[in-house]
Structures are given as structure tokens and as C-alpha cells.
């Protein structure tokens, strides 16, 4: 009779790691979210509905989600280009450019907002060139999209970059040898392999943009019904000691964000399922 000894890992096993995971998720994620909904429910249904359907609140929701989606889409396009250049080409200053990509991670968002406002204001370096053309960036929804694009682009670049590094150029060469154009090769060969990573980068950039406050508060101008985002409106409610109203707005924003992110994850899972082999 032979006995098979159970292999033991040097690292902590399932029991310890699972217990730590549950404790971490409960204390740092689930408990604050539960308290958020409990505090919002304290308003009562009528007061809650009146708060979250106010015209000013609805305008803030619309601007926040639209600007976040627009910035995330812009980051998908430009992030893909930046990641492709960093992986496929060698040029002087490549390491410097690669380090610059992570700058939004290290730079305080308030500093980024002040810098963008200074540059794109009507008397700024770029703003004074755009003003004669009738293009207004600072204190305009365009400025909000610009700020959210700035803070979100590292998520796309760092998500797509490792995937591009794993792509084999032999498939591209084979497509070219069969007469495929550059656009057809990109659309039929490269893009399907990058789609899951692009969706992941979009999700991360979109989620990051939804809660952004520091970089937007300066460049937006904070005009109600025009350039006021939902996080700023929540801060306004808190400054007015209207904690119930702030939690109600935050709860609705959290629910909408969860539904949108869940839908994106479903699409991403399907894209991974049908991803062609490299």
C-alpha cells in the first residue's frame, strides 16, 4: 500500500489567504459601501427620489458619465498608439517617454488641474491660440474631458503594452505577403488580439475618471447645470453638512457605475472567449 504525501506550499495556504481576502474586502470595501447605502436610506424614499432626480443632480450625472466615457475612448485610441510606438520602435529618449507615461500616477491631480487650466485658459499658451478659432477648453466640458484623458491614459498604455510585446510579427508578415494592406492587417490580425486588453484599459480609465475630482475642479469652472460634475456636487453637499443628500447622490452613481462596469466586463469576457490565437 502506497501513501501519497500531501504537498505543502511554502506560502500561506488557502485557509489563511481566503480569510485575509474576506477580512480585507469586508473592512475596506463592503463595510464602507454598506454604510453608504444605509445612510442614504435614512432619507426616506420620497426625499431620496427628490434628491437624486433634481435637475442639477441629473445634469451632473450626465456630464460625469459622458465626459468619463469620452475620455476613456480617447485614451483607447491614443493609448494604443503610444503603447505601439514604445514597443515596436527604438528612438532617442524612449526611456524618458516611457517614464512620462506614468507621470499622472505620481503627480497630484490638483497640480495637474492647475497646470491644464493655466495652459488652456484664454490667456494661456495654447488657449490663446485656440480662442481666435472659437475653441474654448478651460471652463468648458472639453476641459473636463481633457483632464480625465490626462489622468486615464496610463491605464490603457500599461494594459496594452505587455500584450503588444507578446504579439509575433510573423503573422503580420504573412498577412502582408498575402497582399493584405496595412489597415486590413491591423483590423483583421492585430486588433482582435488587442481587443481584450483595450477593453480592460477602457474599463480602468472609465472607472478612474468617474471618481476624479482634483484635476477637474479647477479646469471645469464648476458652473451648475453646465460644468459641474457629480463628485464636485457631492463635495458641495458635504460642505453644506447635507450628508444624506451627498450619500444619496453617491449611492446612485455607484449603482450606475456598477451596472456599466458589469456590462463592460461581460463584453470583455466574450472578447477573451473568441480571441484568436497568436
C-alpha positions as CSV (number, residue, x, y, z in Angstrom):
1,X,0.0,0.0,0.0
2,X,1.4,3.3,-1.0
3,X,0.7,6.6,0.6
4,X,0.8,9.8,-1.2
5,X,2.1,12.7,0.9
6,X,0.2,15.9,0.5
7,X,2.4,18.6,-0.9
8,X,2.7,21.7,1.2
9,X,3.4,25.1,-0.1
10,X,5.9,27.4,1.5
11,X,3.5,30.3,1.1
12,X,0.3,30.5,3.2
13,X,-2.4,28.1,2.1
14,X,-6.0,28.6,1.1
15,X,-7.4,29.0,4.6
16,X,-5.2,31.9,5.6
17,X,-5.2,33.7,2.3
18,X,-9.0,33.3,1.9
19,X,-9.6,34.5,5.4
20,X,-7.4,37.5,4.8
21,X,-9.2,38.2,1.5
22,X,-12.6,38.1,3.1
23,X,-11.5,40.3,6.0
24,X,-9.9,42.8,3.6
25,X,-12.9,43.0,1.4
26,X,-15.3,43.4,4.3
27,X,-13.4,46.1,6.2
28,X,-12.1,48.2,3.4
29,X,-14.7,47.7,0.7
30,X,-18.0,46.1,1.7
31,X,-18.5,47.9,5.1
32,X,-18.0,51.5,3.8
33,X,-20.3,50.7,0.8
34,X,-22.9,49.2,3.1
35,X,-22.8,52.3,5.4
36,X,-23.1,54.5,2.3
37,X,-26.4,52.8,1.4
38,X,-27.6,52.8,5.0
39,X,-27.0,56.5,5.3
40,X,-28.7,57.2,2.0
41,X,-31.8,55.1,3.0
42,X,-32.2,57.2,6.1
43,X,-33.6,60.0,3.9
44,X,-36.7,58.1,3.2
45,X,-37.9,57.1,-0.3
46,X,-39.6,60.4,-1.2
47,X,-36.6,62.6,0.0
48,X,-34.2,60.2,-1.7
49,X,-36.0,60.3,-5.0
50,X,-36.4,64.1,-4.9
51,X,-32.6,64.5,-4.2
52,X,-31.3,62.2,-7.0
53,X,-33.8,63.4,-9.6
54,X,-33.1,67.1,-9.1
55,X,-32.3,68.8,-12.4
56,X,-28.9,69.9,-11.1
57,X,-28.0,66.4,-10.0
58,X,-29.2,64.8,-13.3
59,X,-27.0,67.3,-15.2
60,X,-24.0,66.4,-13.1
61,X,-24.6,62.7,-13.7
62,X,-24.9,63.2,-17.4
63,X,-21.7,65.3,-17.6
64,X,-19.7,62.9,-15.4
65,X,-20.6,59.7,-17.3
66,X,-20.4,61.3,-20.7
67,X,-17.0,63.0,-20.0
68,X,-15.6,59.8,-18.5
69,X,-16.7,57.7,-21.5
70,X,-15.3,60.2,-23.9
71,X,-12.0,60.4,-22.1
72,X,-11.8,56.6,-21.9
73,X,-12.5,56.3,-25.6
74,X,-9.8,58.9,-26.4
75,X,-7.4,57.0,-24.2
76,X,-8.1,53.8,-26.0
77,X,-7.0,55.4,-29.3
78,X,-4.1,57.4,-28.1
79,X,-3.0,54.9,-25.5
80,X,-2.8,52.2,-28.2
81,X,-0.7,54.5,-30.4
82,X,1.7,55.3,-27.5
83,X,2.0,51.7,-26.5
84,X,2.7,50.6,-30.1
85,X,5.4,53.2,-30.5
86,X,7.1,52.3,-27.2
87,X,7.1,48.5,-28.1
88,X,7.8,48.4,-31.8
89,X,10.2,51.3,-32.3
90,X,13.6,52.4,-30.9
91,X,14.3,56.1,-30.8
92,X,16.4,58.5,-28.7
93,X,14.7,59.4,-25.4
94,X,12.5,56.2,-25.5
95,X,13.0,55.6,-21.8
96,X,12.1,59.1,-20.9
97,X,8.9,58.9,-22.9
98,X,8.1,55.6,-21.2
99,X,8.6,57.2,-17.8
100,X,6.5,60.2,-18.7
101,X,3.5,57.9,-19.3
102,X,3.4,57.1,-15.6
103,X,3.6,60.8,-14.6
104,X,-0.2,61.1,-13.9
105,X,0.2,58.4,-11.3
106,X,2.7,60.4,-9.4
107,X,1.6,63.9,-10.0
108,X,-1.1,65.2,-7.6
109,X,-4.3,65.6,-9.5
110,X,-4.8,69.2,-8.2
111,X,-1.5,70.2,-9.6
112,X,-2.4,68.7,-12.9
113,X,-5.7,70.6,-12.9
114,X,-4.0,73.9,-12.2
115,X,-1.4,73.3,-14.9
116,X,-4.0,72.4,-17.5
117,X,-6.1,75.4,-16.6
118,X,-3.1,77.7,-16.9
119,X,-2.2,76.3,-20.3
120,X,-5.7,76.1,-21.8
121,X,-7.2,79.3,-20.4
122,X,-8.0,82.1,-22.8
123,X,-4.7,83.8,-22.0
124,X,-2.7,80.5,-21.7
125,X,0.0,79.3,-24.0
126,X,-2.4,77.0,-26.0
127,X,-5.7,78.7,-25.0
128,X,-4.8,82.0,-26.7
129,X,-4.2,80.1,-29.9
130,X,-7.5,78.3,-29.8
131,X,-9.6,81.3,-28.7
132,X,-9.5,83.1,-32.1
133,X,-10.8,79.8,-33.6
134,X,-13.7,79.8,-31.3
135,X,-12.5,76.8,-29.4
136,X,-12.9,77.1,-25.6
137,X,-11.2,74.4,-23.4
138,X,-10.9,75.8,-19.9
139,X,-14.2,76.2,-18.0
140,X,-15.9,74.1,-20.7
141,X,-16.9,70.4,-20.9
142,X,-14.0,70.0,-23.3
143,X,-11.6,70.9,-20.5
144,X,-13.2,68.2,-18.3
145,X,-12.6,65.5,-21.0
146,X,-9.0,66.8,-21.4
147,X,-8.3,66.5,-17.6
148,X,-9.9,63.0,-17.5
149,X,-7.9,61.9,-20.5
150,X,-4.7,63.1,-18.8
151,X,-5.3,61.0,-15.7
152,X,-6.5,57.9,-17.5
153,X,-4.0,57.3,-20.3
154,X,-1.5,55.4,-18.2
155,X,-4.1,52.7,-17.5
156,X,-4.5,52.0,-21.2
157,X,-0.9,52.1,-22.1
158,X,0.3,49.9,-19.3
159,X,-2.5,47.4,-20.0
160,X,-1.9,47.2,-23.8
161,X,1.9,47.4,-23.8
162,X,2.6,43.8,-22.5
163,X,0.1,42.3,-25.0
164,X,1.8,44.1,-27.9
165,X,5.2,42.8,-26.6
166,X,3.8,39.2,-27.0
167,X,2.5,39.7,-30.5
168,X,4.5,37.9,-33.1
169,X,5.4,39.9,-36.2
170,X,5.5,36.7,-38.3
171,X,1.7,36.8,-38.6
172,X,1.8,40.4,-39.8
173,X,4.5,39.5,-42.3
174,X,2.4,36.6,-43.5
175,X,-0.6,38.8,-44.0
176,X,1.5,41.3,-45.9
177,X,2.9,38.6,-48.1
178,X,-0.6,37.6,-49.0
179,X,-1.4,41.1,-50.2
180,X,-3.2,42.5,-47.2
181,X,-2.9,46.2,-46.8
182,X,-1.7,47.8,-43.5
183,X,-5.2,48.8,-42.4
184,X,-6.6,45.3,-43.2
185,X,-3.7,43.7,-41.4
186,X,-4.3,45.9,-38.3
187,X,-8.1,45.4,-38.4
188,X,-8.1,41.6,-39.1
189,X,-4.9,40.4,-37.4
190,X,-3.7,42.8,-34.8
191,X,-6.9,44.4,-33.4
192,X,-8.7,41.1,-32.5
193,X,-5.7,40.1,-30.3
194,X,-5.6,43.5,-28.6
195,X,-9.4,43.9,-28.0
196,X,-9.5,42.2,-24.6
197,X,-6.6,44.4,-23.3
198,X,-8.2,47.5,-24.9
199,X,-11.5,46.8,-23.1
200,X,-9.6,46.3,-19.8
201,X,-7.8,49.6,-20.3
202,X,-11.1,51.3,-21.2
203,X,-12.7,49.9,-18.0
204,X,-9.9,51.1,-15.8
205,X,-9.7,54.6,-17.3
206,X,-13.5,54.9,-17.2
207,X,-13.7,53.9,-13.6
208,X,-10.9,56.1,-12.6
209,X,-12.5,59.1,-14.4
210,X,-15.8,58.7,-12.7
211,X,-14.4,59.4,-9.3
212,X,-11.9,62.1,-10.3
213,X,-12.2,65.4,-8.5
214,X,-8.8,67.2,-8.1
215,X,-7.8,67.7,-11.8
216,X,-11.4,68.6,-12.8
217,X,-12.3,71.1,-10.1
218,X,-10.0,73.8,-11.5
219,X,-10.4,73.5,-15.2
220,X,-14.2,72.9,-15.2
221,X,-15.2,76.2,-13.7
222,X,-17.8,74.4,-11.5
223,X,-20.9,76.1,-13.1
224,X,-24.1,74.3,-12.1
225,X,-26.0,72.7,-15.0
226,X,-23.0,73.3,-17.3
227,X,-19.6,72.2,-16.0
228,X,-20.4,70.7,-12.6
229,X,-19.5,67.0,-12.2
230,X,-21.1,64.6,-9.7
231,X,-18.0,64.3,-7.4
232,X,-17.9,68.1,-7.1
233,X,-21.7,68.2,-6.3
234,X,-21.1,65.5,-3.6
235,X,-18.4,67.7,-2.1
236,X,-20.7,70.7,-2.2
237,X,-23.3,68.8,-0.3
238,X,-20.8,67.7,2.3
239,X,-19.6,71.3,2.8
240,X,-23.2,72.2,3.4
241,X,-23.5,69.4,6.0
242,X,-26.1,67.7,3.8
243,X,-24.7,64.2,4.4
244,X,-27.9,62.5,3.4
245,X,-28.0,64.2,0.1
246,X,-24.3,63.5,-0.6
247,X,-24.7,59.8,0.2
248,X,-27.8,59.6,-2.0
249,X,-26.0,61.1,-5.0
250,X,-23.0,58.8,-4.3
251,X,-25.2,55.7,-4.0
252,X,-26.9,56.3,-7.3
253,X,-23.6,57.0,-9.0
254,X,-22.2,53.8,-7.5
255,X,-25.1,51.7,-8.8
256,X,-24.9,53.1,-12.3
257,X,-21.2,52.6,-12.3
258,X,-21.5,49.0,-11.2
259,X,-24.1,48.3,-13.9
260,X,-21.9,49.9,-16.6
261,X,-18.7,48.1,-15.4
262,X,-20.5,44.8,-15.2
263,X,-21.7,45.2,-18.8
264,X,-18.2,46.1,-19.9
265,X,-16.8,43.0,-18.1
266,X,-19.3,40.8,-19.8
267,X,-18.3,42.2,-23.2
268,X,-14.6,41.7,-22.2
269,X,-15.2,38.1,-21.2
270,X,-16.8,37.3,-24.6
271,X,-13.9,39.0,-26.3
272,X,-11.5,36.8,-24.4
273,X,-13.5,33.7,-25.3
274,X,-13.3,34.5,-29.1
275,X,-9.8,35.9,-29.0
276,X,-7.8,34.3,-31.9
277,X,-4.6,32.5,-31.1
278,X,-1.4,34.5,-31.9
